[in-house]
Amino acid sequence: MAQTNAGTSVSKTKISGDIDFIVGKYQRIHPVPYLYTDSLSILRKCDSLKATLPNTLSTVEAKRALGKVGAFFSFGHSTLDEFSLIKDSTNHFPFAVRIEGTRAFVVKNYTNDSTIRKNDEIMRINGVNTENVVTELMRCSSFERPETKAYYMGTYFSYYLRFYYEWHSALFKLSIKNQAGEVKNYTLARIQPKEKKAFQDYNLYFKEPSVAVMKISIFRNRKKFKNFLRSSFDSLKKNKTKKLLIDLRGNPGGNSDLVWDLAAYLTNNEISVEGAGIIKTSTESKKQNRKAYIKWYMYPVYPFVYLISDARPLFFKKDGAVTVYREEKKKPRRVGELFKGQVFVLVDRGTYSTASLLTSSFQCHNIARIVGVGTGEPVIGDGNAVSVQLPNTKYKFDIGTEVFYNACYRNADSNRMLIPDINSSGIDDLLKRLEHQQ
């Protein structure tokens, strides 16, 4: 079924129906839908939102309304699936952007206009005050904390603009304030990114032979990751490296099995990655899990999967069943000689999902010291989302089926954000601090 197309309109009744559908699916699928916002508050917010809708909505207004419903619940993995709906991935906003509060600043200028410099402030976009744009986008973002919303909004600013504002013209009309306080107007074309080096999921480099930085940008492709780890730790041994800095800044997560692969080079002790969790079984989750994990050639042995206790909530339990578990500690698979030097994990507000789980696990089990400002996801978050299609707009909405408690979830501030061991602005700052301690 086709989704709502740009330029079409939809009635208030239909959007109200989709809003009610989202709330109902949250209650049906999510194990703890009201962890961060109580049910009465969400119902009041939804009623207030529906009351403000015009009788006929543009696709922009419809998407913003539905995005705000996800934001009411405040779960980063449960959200209107914006990026899957963006087909054009070539024409972009002419700058990389940093968000501070409700303001937007140039981080990198992709145009040939040298009068626009880093840290210049973007005041207006296509005649709209930028603070109003950012405020509206923040209201549509479901991330748990404002700092995380700002981080990822800056990272994907071009995508957010195209989805929630549908600015598809070839030109942007911009007002930009430079460092001297002067505001100038520009008309700039959308840019098509030039050929870039292939994105590196992971990379190892040396600040000096005794200090290595292992940059992990995302956790995926387990076979490739294992090969990377094998060659990396061989290099660390050859260089007699004493300090390993694992850089997870900006890492949005991925496959948590890769956490165990890395831990195998750092500890022989029993550890856990997910301290505990809550799973809710639903028709939607069972259907998605079967599609993802049960291949056609497995059908004859499928009934025997029931004998695996961990699989029952995923495939067999009745709709609405809630399973609470605590992850048993175990030793990572042995891979040979362990790295004996100091280990640090660098994090920021972009360290999310599996990257956040790793951070908490390594802190809790004394594998590494955590450096930075804290991760982007609270120590209690959701995941393993299923995608449901809204009945009227046909947009996709992701809803988590599981809530995870990080291994070190008790080490958190009042906002349930992990507390780092060392507050630091980055690699060079950390190395200076360590040098002074010697």
MIGUVO-542482 format. One record per residue (C-alpha): residue number from 1; residue in one letter; x, y, z. Coordinates in nm, 4 decimals. Layout:
BEGIN
  tilo  kolmar        px        py        pz
   NUM       A         X         Y         Z
...
This chain:
BEGIN
  tilo  kolmar        px        py        pz
     1       M    0.0000    0.0000    0.0000
     2       A    0.1367    0.3395   -0.0910
     3       Q    0.2216    0.5885    0.1773
     4       T    0.0830    0.9425    0.1792
     5       N    0.2551    1.1384   -0.0968
     6       A    0.4116    1.4829   -0.0680
     7       G    0.1674    1.7501   -0.1803
     8       T   -0.1447    1.5549   -0.0815
     9       S   -0.3594    1.6246    0.2218
    10       V   -0.5268    1.4156    0.4896
    11       S   -0.8218    1.4812    0.7171
    12       K   -0.8078    1.5573    1.0879
    13       T   -1.0237    1.2485    1.1505
    14       K   -0.7699    1.0205    0.9831
    15       I   -0.4700    1.1668    1.1671
    16       S   -0.6589    1.1431    1.4962
    17       G   -0.7232    0.7790    1.4127
    18       D   -0.3530    0.7181    1.3500
    19       I   -0.2668    0.8887    1.6793
    20       D   -0.5063    0.6601    1.8686
    21       F   -0.3652    0.3616    1.6768
    22       I   -0.0087    0.4461    1.7909
    23       V   -0.1148    0.4732    2.1555
    24       G   -0.3026    0.1429    2.1330
    25       K   -0.0063   -0.0337    1.9731
    26       Y    0.2274    0.1040    2.2411
    27       Q    0.0031   -0.0457    2.5083
    28       R   -0.0141   -0.3756    2.3213
    29       I    0.3523   -0.4159    2.2166
    30       H    0.5800   -0.2193    2.4503
    31       P    0.6621   -0.3873    2.7851
    32       V    0.6774   -0.0626    2.9868
    33       P    0.5191    0.2103    2.7712
    34       Y    0.4830    0.4556    3.0583
    35       L    0.8312    0.4296    3.2057
    36       Y    0.9235    0.7902    3.1300
    37       T    0.5799    0.9553    3.1020
    38       D    0.2682    0.8441    3.2884
    39       S   -0.0346    0.7271    3.0919
    40       L   -0.2625    1.0124    3.1969
    41       S   -0.0097    1.2737    3.0819
    42       I    0.0266    1.1058    2.7432
    43       L   -0.3485    1.0795    2.6920
    44       R   -0.3863    1.4473    2.7807
    45       K   -0.1066    1.5423    2.5412
    46       C   -0.2647    1.3391    2.2634
    47       D   -0.6073    1.4952    2.3257
    48       S   -0.4507    1.8415    2.3239
    49       L   -0.2629    1.7634    2.0023
    50       K   -0.5781    1.6371    1.8280
    51       A   -0.7710    1.9458    1.9381
    52       T   -0.5188    2.1756    1.7675
    53       L   -0.5222    1.9933    1.4327
    54       P   -0.6810    2.1766    1.1388
    55       N   -0.9639    2.0012    0.9577
    56       T   -0.7321    1.9230    0.6676
    57       L   -0.3596    1.8624    0.7132
    58       S   -0.0749    1.8738    0.4662
    59       T    0.1697    1.5814    0.4721
    60       V    0.4128    1.8054    0.6640
    61       E    0.1550    1.8740    0.9342
    62       A    0.0571    1.5071    0.9456
    63       K    0.4150    1.3849    0.9906
    64       R    0.4857    1.6385    1.2636
    65       A    0.1713    1.5395    1.4525
    66       L    0.2609    1.1699    1.4386
    67       G    0.6249    1.2371    1.5265
    68       K    0.5156    1.4243    1.8382
    69       V    0.3199    1.1233    1.9616
    70       G    0.6427    0.9203    1.9603
    71       A    0.8141    1.2013    2.1498
    72       F    0.5455    1.1907    2.4206
    73       F    0.6640    0.8402    2.5190
    74       S    1.0377    0.9331    2.5056
    75       F    1.1893    0.6053    2.3873
    76       G    1.4666    0.6415    2.1310
    77       H    1.3946    0.3097    1.9572
    78       S    1.0189    0.3724    1.9378
    79       T    0.9496    0.6395    1.6807
    80       L    0.7981    0.7404    1.3504
    81       D    1.0336    0.5777    1.0994
    82       E    1.1424    0.9000    0.9298
    83       F    1.4537    0.7926    0.7439
    84       S    1.2984    0.4911    0.5727
    85       L    1.0565    0.7331    0.4060
    86       I    1.3277    0.9554    0.2560
    87       K    1.4041    0.8316   -0.0933
    88       D    1.6365    1.1130   -0.2068
    89       S    1.9748    1.0718   -0.0369
    90       T    2.1854    1.2840   -0.2728
    91       N    2.0754    1.6466   -0.2375
    92       H    2.1651    1.7870    0.1014
    93       F    2.1611    2.0983    0.3152
    94       P    2.4778    2.2949    0.2277
    95       F    2.6309    2.2684    0.5768
    96       A    2.7061    2.0189    0.8469
    97       V    2.5267    2.1559    1.1515
    98       R    2.5647    2.1660    1.5296
    99       I    2.2559    2.2216    1.7463
   100       E    2.2830    2.4096    2.0760
   101       G    1.9533    2.4482    2.2546
   102       T    1.7277    2.5798    1.9772
   103       R    2.0080    2.7357    1.7727
   104       A    2.1949    2.5941    1.4717
   105       F    2.5595    2.6622    1.3836
   106       V    2.7744    2.5800    1.0825
   107       V    3.0222    2.2998    1.1535
   108       K    3.1400    2.2482    0.7958
   109       N    3.0685    2.4538    0.4840
   110       Y    3.0182    2.2348    0.1761
   111       T    2.9772    2.5309   -0.0612
   112       N    3.2413    2.7373   -0.2402
   113       D    3.1423    3.0539   -0.0517
   114       S    3.4367    3.1225    0.1795
   115       T    3.2545    3.4050    0.3604
   116       I    3.0596    3.1415    0.5565
   117       R    3.2764    2.9991    0.8311
   118       K    3.2646    2.7433    1.1078
   119       N    3.0541    2.8530    1.4086
   120       D    2.8523    3.1069    1.2066
   121       E    2.4896    3.0910    1.3212
   122       I    2.2074    3.0011    1.0836
   123       M    1.9328    3.2521    1.1660
   124       R    1.6631    3.1763    0.9071
   125       I    1.5946    2.8918    0.6623
   126       N    1.3601    2.9596    0.3704
   127       G    1.2077    3.2508    0.5577
   128       V    1.1478    3.0568    0.8810
   129       N    1.3276    3.1483    1.2022
   130       T    1.5787    2.8691    1.2684
   131       E    1.4952    2.8568    1.6391
   132       N    1.1344    2.7809    1.5438
   133       V    1.2528    2.5084    1.3054
   134       V    1.4736    2.3454    1.5681
   135       T    1.2061    2.3722    1.8366
   136       E    0.9552    2.1971    1.6106
   137       L    1.2035    1.9246    1.5171
   138       M    1.2864    1.8664    1.8841
   139       R    0.9164    1.8135    1.9510
   140       C    0.9131    1.5405    1.6860
   141       S    1.2201    1.3560    1.8167
   142       S    1.1607    1.0591    2.0470
   143       F    1.5095    1.0410    2.2020
   144       E    1.4971    1.0328    2.5806
   145       R    1.7108    1.3392    2.6582
   146       P    1.7332    1.6882    2.4962
   147       E    2.1121    1.6560    2.4643
   148       T    2.0739    1.3375    2.2597
   149       K    1.8031    1.4950    2.0460
   150       A    2.0347    1.7869    1.9717
   151       Y    2.3254    1.5560    1.8864
   152       Y    2.1380    1.3444    1.6344
   153       M    1.9410    1.6364    1.4967
   154       G    2.2692    1.8019    1.4095
   155       T    2.4054    1.4800    1.2611
   156       Y    2.0972    1.4227    1.0425
   157       F    1.9786    1.7813    1.0045
   158       S    1.9377    1.7549    0.6273
   159       Y    1.7165    1.4465    0.6631
   160       Y    1.5011    1.6014    0.9352
   161       L    1.4451    1.9104    0.7191
   162       R    1.3449    1.7090    0.4137
   163       F    1.1084    1.4874    0.6101
   164       Y    0.9384    1.7336    0.8439
   165       Y    0.9465    2.0420    0.6172
   166       E    0.9527    1.8882    0.2676
   167       W    1.1812    2.1583    0.1302
   168       H    1.2555    1.9957   -0.2027
   169       S    1.3484    2.3006   -0.4115
   170       A    1.6976    2.3289   -0.5599
   171       L    1.7823    2.6385   -0.3549
   172       F    1.7907    2.7351    0.0125
   173       K    1.7348    3.0943    0.1177
   174       L    1.9403    3.1473    0.4338
   175       S    2.0212    3.4246    0.6792
   176       I    2.3539    3.3701    0.8538
   177       K    2.5183    3.5659    1.1338
   178       N    2.8980    3.5703    1.1293
   179       Q    3.1367    3.5959    1.4238
   180       A    3.1297    3.9777    1.4040
   181       G    2.7517    3.9749    1.4557
   182       E    2.6683    4.0712    1.0972
   183       V    2.3661    3.9006    0.9395
   184       K    2.3872    3.8331    0.5661
   185       N    2.1407    3.6701    0.3276
   186       Y    2.2405    3.3878    0.0937
   187       T    2.0755    3.1806   -0.1752
   188       L    2.2589    2.8483   -0.1859
   189       A    2.2036    2.5379   -0.3917
   190       R    2.1524    2.1974   -0.2379
   191       I    2.4768    2.0082   -0.2493
   192       Q    2.5446    1.6627   -0.3827
   193       P    2.8175    1.5069   -0.1674
   194       K    3.1386    1.4378   -0.3545
   195       E    3.2860    1.0914   -0.3611
   196       K    3.3982    1.0103   -0.0084
   197       K    3.6220    0.7445    0.1297
   198       A    3.4246    0.4357    0.2151
   199       F    3.2736    0.4721    0.5599
   200       Q    3.4875    0.2848    0.8098
   201       D    3.2920    0.0905    1.0679
   202       Y    3.6108    0.0476    1.2724
   203       N    3.9694    0.1633    1.2567
   204       L    4.2871    0.1423    1.4683
   205       Y    4.5544    0.4099    1.4771
   206       F    4.8416    0.5017    1.7071
   207       K    4.8927    0.8384    1.8732
   208       E    5.2330    0.6958    1.9589
   209       P    5.3481    0.3316    1.9926
   210       S    5.2338    0.3178    2.3555
   211       V    4.8927    0.4787    2.2906
   212       A    4.6394    0.3332    2.0457
   213       V    4.2921    0.4551    1.9505
   214       M    4.0335    0.2007    1.8387
   215       K    3.7528    0.3882    1.6666
   216       I    3.4281    0.1891    1.6454
   217       S    3.1651    0.3845    1.4516
   218       I    2.8917    0.1194    1.4533
   219       F    2.8527   -0.2431    1.5627
   220       R    2.7777   -0.4516    1.2533
   221       N    2.9270   -0.7184    1.0250
   222       R    3.0472   -0.9585    1.2931
   223       K    3.2855   -1.1525    1.0707
   224       K    3.4605   -0.8347    0.9591
   225       F    3.4719   -0.7101    1.3193
   226       K    3.6363   -1.0297    1.4433
   227       N    3.9050   -1.0008    1.1758
   228       F    3.9586   -0.6373    1.2711
   229       L    3.9988   -0.7278    1.6389
   230       R    4.2434   -1.0058    1.5629
   231       S    4.4739   -0.7822    1.3565
   232       S    4.4344   -0.4879    1.5962
   233       F    4.5366   -0.6747    1.9086
   234       D    4.8282   -0.8294    1.7193
   235       S    4.9408   -0.4737    1.6427
   236       L    4.8970   -0.3667    2.0061
   237       K    5.1152   -0.6560    2.1181
   238       K    5.3805   -0.5823    1.8556
   239       N    5.3926   -0.2125    1.9561
   240       K    5.3912   -0.2943    2.3288
   241       T    5.0977   -0.0587    2.3646
   242       K    5.0209    0.0475    2.7213
   243       K    4.7025    0.2494    2.6719
   244       L    4.4042    0.1566    2.4549
   245       L    4.1393    0.4233    2.3926
   246       I    3.8166    0.2737    2.2549
   247       D    3.6371    0.5621    2.0835
   248       L    3.2590    0.5132    2.0798
   249       R    3.1680    0.8773    2.0269
   250       G    2.8820    0.9058    1.7788
   251       N    2.8299    0.5275    1.7718
   252       P    2.4508    0.4661    1.7385
   253       G    2.4701    0.0959    1.8323
   254       G    2.4056   -0.2246    1.6376
   255       N    2.4613   -0.5936    1.7086
   256       S    2.5299   -0.6510    2.0796
   257       D    2.7053   -0.9833    2.0074
   258       L    3.0057   -0.7768    1.8965
   259       V    3.0442   -0.6477    2.2533
   260       W    3.1336   -1.0010    2.3623
   261       D    3.3869   -1.0287    2.0796
   262       L    3.5695   -0.7193    2.2033
   263       A    3.5427   -0.8141    2.5707
   264       A    3.7167   -1.1457    2.4937
   265       Y    4.0434   -0.9555    2.4366
   266       L    4.0139   -0.7582    2.7604
   267       T    3.8946   -0.9881    3.0393
   268       N    3.8723   -1.3499    3.1533
   269       N    3.6182   -1.2644    3.4217
   270       E    3.2477   -1.3366    3.4078
   271       I    3.0507   -1.0374    3.2824
   272       S    2.7054   -0.9393    3.1613
   273       V    2.6190   -0.6937    2.8851
   274       E    2.2487   -0.6521    2.9600
   275       G    2.2040   -0.6509    3.3345
   276       A    1.8352   -0.7352    3.3133
   277       G    1.5377   -0.6904    3.0869
   278       I    1.1644   -0.7124    3.0274
   279       I    1.0178   -0.8681    2.7111
   280       K    0.6570   -0.8426    2.6004
   281       T    0.5197   -1.0989    2.3570
   282       S    0.2725   -0.9925    2.0894
   283       T    0.1476   -1.1196    1.7547
   284       E    0.3461   -0.8412    1.5900
   285       S    0.6732   -0.9307    1.7635
   286       K    0.6354   -1.3060    1.7017
   287       K    0.5673   -1.2461    1.3332
   288       Q    0.8727   -1.0233    1.2951
   289       N    1.1002   -1.2597    1.4884
   290       R    0.9925   -1.5594    1.2816
   291       K    1.0571   -1.3670    0.9624
   292       A    1.4002   -1.2560    1.0832
   293       Y    1.5292   -1.5787    1.2399
   294       I    1.3363   -1.8802    1.1074
   295       K    1.4447   -1.9684    0.7531
   296       W    1.2494   -2.2068    0.5321
   297       Y    1.4942   -2.4918    0.5865
   298       M    1.4413   -2.4639    0.9642
   299       Y    1.0659   -2.5347    0.9508
   300       P    1.0969   -2.9079    1.0326
   301       V    1.2834   -2.8354    1.3583
   302       Y    1.0916   -2.5193    1.4482
   303       P    0.8797   -2.6885    1.7219
   304       F    1.2011   -2.7870    1.9020
   305       V    1.2925   -2.4186    1.9411
   306       Y    1.0373   -2.4205    2.2238
   307       L    1.2852   -2.6194    2.4319
   308       I    1.5131   -2.3121    2.4401
   309       S    1.3782   -2.1042    2.7299
   310       D    1.5190   -1.7737    2.5973
   311       A    1.3339   -1.8264    2.2683
   312       R    0.9872   -1.8739    2.4169
   313       P    0.9037   -1.5029    2.4665
   314       L    1.0166   -1.4353    2.1086
   315       F    0.8227   -1.7096    1.9315
   316       F    0.5746   -1.8991    2.1478
   317       K    0.4283   -1.7179    2.4490
   318       K    0.0749   -1.5826    2.4419
   319       D    0.0014   -1.2251    2.3395
   320       G    0.0498   -0.9911    2.6324
   321       A    0.2859   -1.2222    2.8214
   322       V    0.5591   -1.0313    3.0033
   323       T    0.8923   -1.2009    3.0717
   324       V    1.1360   -1.0539    3.3233
   325       Y    1.4929   -1.1836    3.3080
   326       R    1.8337   -1.1211    3.4588
   327       E    2.1268   -1.1944    3.2336
   328       E    2.3520   -1.4620    3.3751
   329       K    2.7166   -1.3611    3.3869
   330       K    2.9511   -1.5626    3.1719
   331       K    3.3080   -1.5537    3.0541
   332       P    3.3756   -1.4203    2.7037
   333       R    3.5049   -1.6784    2.4587
   334       R    3.8827   -1.7127    2.4925
   335       V    4.0831   -1.5733    2.2013
   336       G    4.4367   -1.6011    2.3340
   337       E    4.6509   -1.3574    2.5279
   338       L    4.4653   -1.0692    2.6913
   339       F    4.5585   -0.7032    2.6469
   340       K    4.7297   -0.6042    2.9742
   341       G    4.7420   -0.2256    2.9381
   342       Q    4.5023    0.0444    3.0551
   343       V    4.1700    0.0637    2.8731
   344       F    3.9540    0.3751    2.8357
   345       V    3.6192    0.4119    2.6563
   346       L    3.5434    0.7556    2.5090
   347       V    3.1743    0.8439    2.4903
   348       D    2.9460    1.1374    2.4132
   349       R    2.5739    1.2038    2.3644
   350       G    2.5918    1.0151    2.0347
   351       T    2.6958    0.6924    2.2123
   352       Y    2.3686    0.5031    2.1964
   353       S    2.1987    0.1629    2.2166
   354       T    2.4563   -0.1215    2.1955
   355       A    2.7388    0.1315    2.2364
   356       S    2.5763    0.2456    2.5600
   357       L    2.5353   -0.1156    2.6764
   358       L    2.9068   -0.1775    2.6182
   359       T    3.0000    0.1367    2.8089
   360       S    2.7978    0.0363    3.1126
   361       S    2.9203   -0.3236    3.1034
   362       F    3.2874   -0.2271    3.0808
   363       Q    3.2447    0.0198    3.3655
   364       C    3.0509   -0.2206    3.5871
   365       H    3.2975   -0.5061    3.5414
   366       N    3.6094   -0.2889    3.5737
   367       I    3.7243   -0.3559    3.2192
   368       A    3.7718    0.0120    3.1340
   369       R    3.7382    0.3643    3.2674
   370       I    3.4691    0.5688    3.0959
   371       V    3.5696    0.9078    2.9582
   372       G    3.3470    1.1894    2.8342
   373       V    3.0127    1.3470    2.9224
   374       G    2.7976    1.0374    2.9576
   375       T    2.6241    0.8325    2.6911
   376       G    2.3206    0.9419    2.4913
   377       E    2.0816    0.6739    2.6136
   378       P    1.9658    0.6311    2.9726
   379       V    2.0796    0.3220    3.1601
   380       I    1.7254    0.1898    3.1099
   381       G    1.6114    0.1955    2.7477
   382       D    1.4074    0.0031    2.4956
   383       G    1.4971   -0.1917    2.1825
   384       N    1.4203   -0.4811    1.9462
   385       A    1.1492   -0.2705    1.7860
   386       V    0.8800   -0.4001    1.5538
   387       S    0.7481   -0.1884    1.2698
   388       V    0.3735   -0.1314    1.2413
   389       Q    0.1955    0.0446    0.9572
   390       L   -0.0448    0.3228    1.0454
   391       P   -0.3911    0.2548    0.8980
   392       N   -0.4577    0.5944    0.7391
   393       T   -0.1283    0.7561    0.6382
   394       K    0.0439    0.4175    0.5856
   395       Y    0.3585    0.5515    0.7542
   396       K    0.5701    0.3053    0.9517
   397       F    0.6042    0.3398    1.3278
   398       D    0.8638    0.1453    1.5285
   399       I    0.7758    0.0251    1.8796
   400       G    1.0171   -0.1483    2.1163
   401       T    0.9340   -0.4964    2.2422
   402       E    1.1996   -0.5088    2.5133
   403       V    1.3343   -0.2843    2.7892
   404       F    1.7018   -0.3272    2.8840
   405       Y    1.8664   -0.2466    3.2151
   406       N    2.2357   -0.1759    3.1556
   407       A    2.4837   -0.3824    3.3564
   408       C    2.5795   -0.0769    3.5631
   409       Y    2.2342    0.0843    3.5664
   410       R    2.2693    0.1849    3.9310
   411       N    2.5558    0.4203    3.8397
   412       A    2.3310    0.6924    3.7028
   413       D    2.2387    1.0533    3.7724
   414       S    1.8882    1.1811    3.8466
   415       N    1.8022    1.1568    3.4744
   416       R    1.9137    0.7917    3.4638
   417       M    2.2142    0.8864    3.2525
   418       L    2.5380    0.6947    3.3096
   419       I    2.8041    0.8814    3.5105
   420       P    3.1491    0.8712    3.3433
   421       D    3.4636    0.8052    3.5473
   422       I    3.6514    1.0949    3.3875
   423       N    3.4936    1.4103    3.2490
   424       S    3.6994    1.5014    2.9448
   425       S    3.6621    1.6894    2.6169
   426       G    3.8458    1.4336    2.4061
   427       I    4.1536    1.2239    2.3362
   428       D    4.4190    1.4937    2.3678
   429       D    4.2645    1.6268    2.6878
   430       L    4.2563    1.2763    2.8367
   431       L    4.6202    1.2073    2.7469
   432       K    4.7275    1.5345    2.9107
   433       R    4.5402    1.4426    3.2270
   434       L    4.6991    1.0988    3.2361
   435       E    5.0425    1.2482    3.1765
   436       H    4.9994    1.4827    3.4756
   437       Q    4.8971    1.1885    3.6957
   438       Q    5.2227    1.0049    3.6286
